[in-house]
Amino acid sequence: MFSHSDITKDLSRAKKFFEDIVSFTIGPFSLNEMIKHRINSLNIIDVREYNDYIEGHIPYSIHIPYKEVKEHVDMLDKEKVTIIYTYSDSCPRAYNSALDLIEKHFPSVVLRGGFKHWKKFDFDIVKNNSDDYKESDYNN
């Protein structure tokens, strides 16, 4: 078994790991700018539970529950970059969803820090009243 110090001494492996993090994630500031200037080139997916989605989500995001991402790829445009988020970095749902989408040839990245990090910077949040919910809203 490797110790922590053995792993951290492998600088080429560490470099590749951190390059991948930078390449396949996006921060909230960058996403906010993309929403302002390039929203037509994005699919933004919230994979949290529905009640959390209606309590507040990133503008222009659509709700696809984590367990249903593979089943709802028809809702996405393969020509757009798909940005996926969940609660926070401690929740692996966004990363697992990205893997599912990449397997289906959708260019995908994960929002670093998730919705928790987005809220921390006081960016816009959309709230839906659950009383106004219609099944047709969910499928669009």
C-alpha positions as CSV (number, residue, x, y, z in Angstrom):
1,M,0.0,0.0,0.0
2,F,1.2,3.5,-0.9
3,S,1.6,6.1,1.8
4,H,0.4,9.7,1.2
5,S,4.0,10.9,0.9
6,D,4.8,8.2,-1.8
7,I,1.8,9.4,-3.9
8,T,2.6,13.1,-3.6
9,K,6.2,12.5,-4.7
10,D,5.0,11.3,-8.1
11,L,5.1,14.8,-9.6
12,S,4.1,13.7,-13.2
13,R,1.0,12.0,-11.8
14,A,0.2,15.0,-9.7
15,K,0.6,17.3,-12.7
16,K,-1.7,15.3,-14.8
17,F,-4.3,15.1,-12.0
18,F,-4.3,18.9,-11.5
19,E,-4.3,19.6,-15.3
20,D,-7.4,17.4,-15.5
21,I,-9.1,19.2,-12.7
22,V,-8.6,22.6,-14.4
23,S,-9.6,21.2,-17.8
24,F,-12.7,19.4,-16.8
25,T,-14.2,21.7,-14.2
26,I,-15.4,25.3,-14.2
27,G,-15.6,27.8,-11.4
28,P,-18.6,29.9,-10.6
29,F,-17.1,33.1,-11.9
30,S,-16.4,31.6,-15.3
31,L,-19.9,30.0,-15.4
32,N,-21.5,33.3,-14.5
33,E,-19.7,35.0,-17.3
34,M,-20.6,32.3,-19.8
35,I,-24.2,32.6,-18.8
36,K,-24.1,36.3,-19.5
37,H,-22.3,36.1,-22.8
38,R,-22.5,32.6,-24.2
39,I,-25.7,30.9,-22.8
40,N,-26.6,29.6,-26.2
41,S,-23.5,27.4,-26.2
42,L,-24.3,25.7,-22.9
43,N,-26.4,22.9,-21.4
44,I,-26.5,23.4,-17.6
45,I,-27.8,20.5,-15.6
46,D,-28.8,20.4,-11.9
47,V,-28.6,16.8,-10.7
48,R,-29.8,17.4,-7.2
49,E,-33.1,16.3,-5.8
50,Y,-36.2,18.0,-7.2
51,N,-37.1,19.8,-3.9
52,D,-33.6,21.4,-3.8
53,Y,-33.9,22.4,-7.4
54,I,-37.2,24.3,-6.9
55,E,-35.8,26.0,-3.7
56,G,-33.1,27.6,-5.9
57,H,-31.0,26.8,-8.9
58,I,-28.6,28.4,-11.3
59,P,-30.3,30.4,-14.1
60,Y,-31.0,28.5,-17.3
61,S,-30.3,25.1,-15.6
62,I,-32.6,22.2,-16.2
63,H,-33.3,19.6,-13.6
64,I,-32.4,16.0,-14.4
65,P,-32.1,13.8,-11.4
66,Y,-28.8,12.1,-10.9
67,K,-30.2,8.7,-11.4
68,E,-32.0,9.7,-14.7
69,V,-29.2,11.4,-16.6
70,K,-28.6,8.5,-19.0
71,E,-32.3,8.3,-19.7
72,H,-32.7,12.0,-20.6
73,V,-29.8,12.8,-22.9
74,D,-32.4,13.6,-25.5
75,M,-33.0,16.9,-23.6
76,L,-29.4,18.0,-24.3
77,D,-27.6,19.3,-27.4
78,K,-24.3,17.5,-28.2
79,E,-23.0,20.6,-29.9
80,K,-23.1,22.5,-26.6
81,V,-20.8,22.1,-23.5
82,T,-22.7,20.5,-20.7
83,I,-22.1,21.9,-17.3
84,I,-23.2,19.7,-14.4
85,Y,-23.6,20.6,-10.8
86,T,-24.9,19.2,-7.5
87,Y,-24.7,20.3,-3.9
88,S,-21.0,20.7,-3.3
89,D,-17.7,19.1,-4.1
90,S,-18.3,16.5,-1.4
91,C,-21.2,15.1,-3.5
92,P,-19.9,12.8,-6.3
93,R,-23.2,13.0,-8.3
94,A,-22.0,15.7,-10.8
95,Y,-18.8,13.7,-11.5
96,N,-20.7,10.5,-12.0
97,S,-23.2,12.3,-14.3
98,A,-20.3,13.7,-16.3
99,L,-18.9,10.2,-16.8
100,D,-22.3,9.0,-18.0
101,L,-22.6,11.9,-20.5
102,I,-19.1,11.6,-21.7
103,E,-19.7,7.9,-22.5
104,K,-22.5,9.1,-24.7
105,H,-20.2,11.7,-26.4
106,F,-21.5,14.8,-24.7
107,P,-18.7,17.3,-23.9
108,S,-19.1,17.8,-20.1
109,V,-17.5,19.7,-17.2
110,V,-18.4,19.9,-13.5
111,L,-19.0,23.1,-11.6
112,R,-16.4,23.3,-8.9
113,G,-18.0,23.7,-5.5
114,G,-21.4,23.0,-6.8
115,F,-24.5,25.0,-5.9
116,K,-23.1,25.8,-2.5
117,H,-20.1,27.6,-4.0
118,W,-22.4,29.4,-6.5
119,K,-24.5,30.8,-3.7
120,K,-21.4,31.8,-1.7
121,F,-20.7,34.5,-4.4
122,D,-24.2,35.7,-4.4
123,F,-24.8,35.0,-8.1
124,D,-28.4,35.0,-9.4
125,I,-30.6,32.1,-8.3
126,V,-33.9,31.1,-9.7
127,K,-36.6,29.8,-7.4
128,N,-39.7,27.9,-8.4
129,N,-42.8,27.6,-6.3
130,S,-43.6,23.9,-6.0
131,D,-47.3,24.8,-6.2
132,D,-46.7,26.1,-9.7
133,Y,-44.9,22.8,-10.8
134,K,-46.3,21.0,-13.8
135,E,-45.0,17.8,-15.3
136,S,-44.5,19.7,-18.6
137,D,-42.0,22.0,-16.8
138,Y,-40.0,19.0,-15.7
139,N,-39.7,17.7,-19.2
140,N,-38.5,20.9,-20.8
